[in-house]
Amino acid sequence: MNKKRASWILLLLFIILGVSLSLGIDRLSLRANSLDSSISYDVVERSHYKIHTVTIPHDSNYAVVPVVSGELQSIQDFVNQDKGKVVAGINGGYFDPINHKTTSFIVEDSQIVADPRFNERLVDNPDLKQYLGKIFNRAEFRRYNCQNEVQYDIGLHSSPLLSNCTLNASLGGGPGLLPQNTSVAEAFIAYQDGKQIRDAIGSDSLNARSAVGITPSGDIILAMAAQKPEMPLNSGISLPELTDFLASLGAVKAMNLDGGSSAALFYGDRVIYGRVDREGKEIQRPIKSVLLVQEMK
């Protein structure tokens, strides 16, 4: 074999080796991308509602953070206050639209920043006196720091904290939906002599509703069920339907959030509102609190 031919063969071998290495790198790159955890957004439409969901994987670089405002403001305003870091959000807990005070406990940076016990329109309401103990012990979404790892949980306000963990933030709502419905324990529903005498949020009726759920692996699901504009008076979802839907997505813990005109979800640089008026137009109501999905530093 002459030197010229040997050089061509050697060059050909280098080319083949280079292509193989390149393909190998491409395969590794594709494999890495396929394992990369990212937020997902989905829409499920049925005859009488459309549910928008945002799922945040437990191993992603995002945190679900409760945020409260002194005055009512739109969900877009909440997002704009931390623009660039917020990728998703959903309306939060209950509030009084008259005095703008909370009816739900909210904790930020391990401090109570919203306390329903100081809402005079709530505590001085004679119709609610007998229920106050239960109202102050409603379900809440909690964010913990557990030895430098973030963990989430849902339980009643009186539930003990996770061991070896620090409570960083929480947002009250209710009722708890999974693993069981706690509407009676939280005074959303009340009975007397076997007859229902109270249903504060029309649990079995169709309405726009919002909720948050947690899967066994720790993924967080934000869900907002919107009414249909073409069916303004007969659309939405009931609380039992919403519970079944969250369970179908794998949630084992879930909590209802404020609904109706407050129901709203932010994703993809737009806000989706849940409630519509009689003409089918979206109702954009200012709210007291939100759960925001923020990129962690």
Secondary structure, 3 states (H helix, E strand, C coil): CCHHHHHHHHHHHHHHHHHHHHHHHHHHHHHHHHHCCCCEEEEEEECCEEEEEEEECCCCCEEEEEEEEEEEECHHHHHHHCCCCEEEEEECCCECCCCCCECCCEEECCEEEECHHHCHHHHCCCCCHHHHHHHCCCEEEEEEEECCEEEEEEEECCCCCCCCCEEEEEEECCCEEECCCCCCCCCCEEEECCEEEEECCCCCCCECEEEEEECCCCCEEEEEEECCCCCCCCCCECHHHHHHHHHHCCCCEEEECCCHHHCEEEECCEEEECCECCCCCECCCCEEEEEEEEECC
